[in-house]
């Protein structure tokens, strides 16, 4: 098996670090917009503060989902069910797990 508990733990750590940075960025954007009295919705110079805030919020959501999937994959390792397709019961190829370590299904069932 290409992916093991240590590799998943390392990836979880990186995701947690990225979440911390993005959450600080999001808080800064929110604070900046609260302190600003400008009309950024009609600013011809580029993206609005609201757009930036929502972009960062979407990235946070994606990383939270990845964190949850990796946590579930870690539980499957502990239970001895990691790398086995939840639909057909066949092994999930190492190549798929290398790309998507939280994969629950093989390519055929996915």
N, C-alpha and C positions, 0 to 999 in steps of 0.2 A: 504494500500500500504506500503510495507516494506521500500522503498527508497523514501526520500523526498528531497526537494531543499537543505536543510541544509547538508544532507549526501552527496549529489553530490558536494556541495561547499567544503566540507571537503576533499573529494577525489581529486577534482581539485587542491586544495592547496597542497596536498601531491605529486601529479604529477608534479606540478610546482617546488616544492622543489627538487624533484629527477632530473628534467630537468636541473636545475641550477648546481647541483653537476656534472652531466654527461657532461654538456657543459664545465665546468672548467676542468674536467679530459681530455676531448678531446683536449682542447686548450693546456694543459700541454704536452700531447703526441705529438701533432704537433710541439710544441716549442722544445721538447727534440729531435725529429728527425731532425729538422732544424739545431740544434746546434751540432748534432752528425755527425761524418764523417765515422762512421763504416758501415760495410756491414751486416746489420741485417738480410737480406734475406737468408743468408747462415750460420746463427748462429746455431750451433748444440745444444745450451743450452736451447732452448725453443722457445716460440712464438716470432714472429717478431713484430717490432714496427708497421708495416703496418697492420698486423692482429689485434693487439690490437686497433689501431685507427678505423678500420672498425667495430670491435665488438662494441665499444662505439658508433659509428655513427649509427649502427643498433638499439641499445637500445634507442638512442635519437629519432629516427624515430618512433619506437613503442610507446614511451611515447607521442610524438607529436600527433600521431593518436588517442591515448586514450584521450588526452586532448580535441581534436576536437570533438570526440564522446560524451564526457561528457558535453561539452559546448552545443552541439545540444540537448542532453537530458534535460539540464536545460531549454532550449528554449521550448521544448515540455511540460515541467511542467507548464511554464508560459502560454502556449497556451491551456492548459487543454487536451493535447493529449498524455501525458506520460502514459505508461503502456497499451496502446492500439496498437494492431498489425497493422502495416501499410499495410498489405496485406489483411487480412481477417476481420479486425475490431473487433476481439474478444479481451478480456483482456489478457494481458501477465501475466502468473502466478507469484505471489510474489517470489516463489523460483527461478525463472529464473532471475528476476530483482535483487534479492539479490546477485546472482553470477555475473550477467552482467547488471549492472545498466543502461548502455547505450543501451540495447537491443531495437531494433526497431520492431522485429517480435516475434511471439510466436514460440515455439519449432516446431510445425507442419509446419509452413511457413518458418522457418529459414533455 
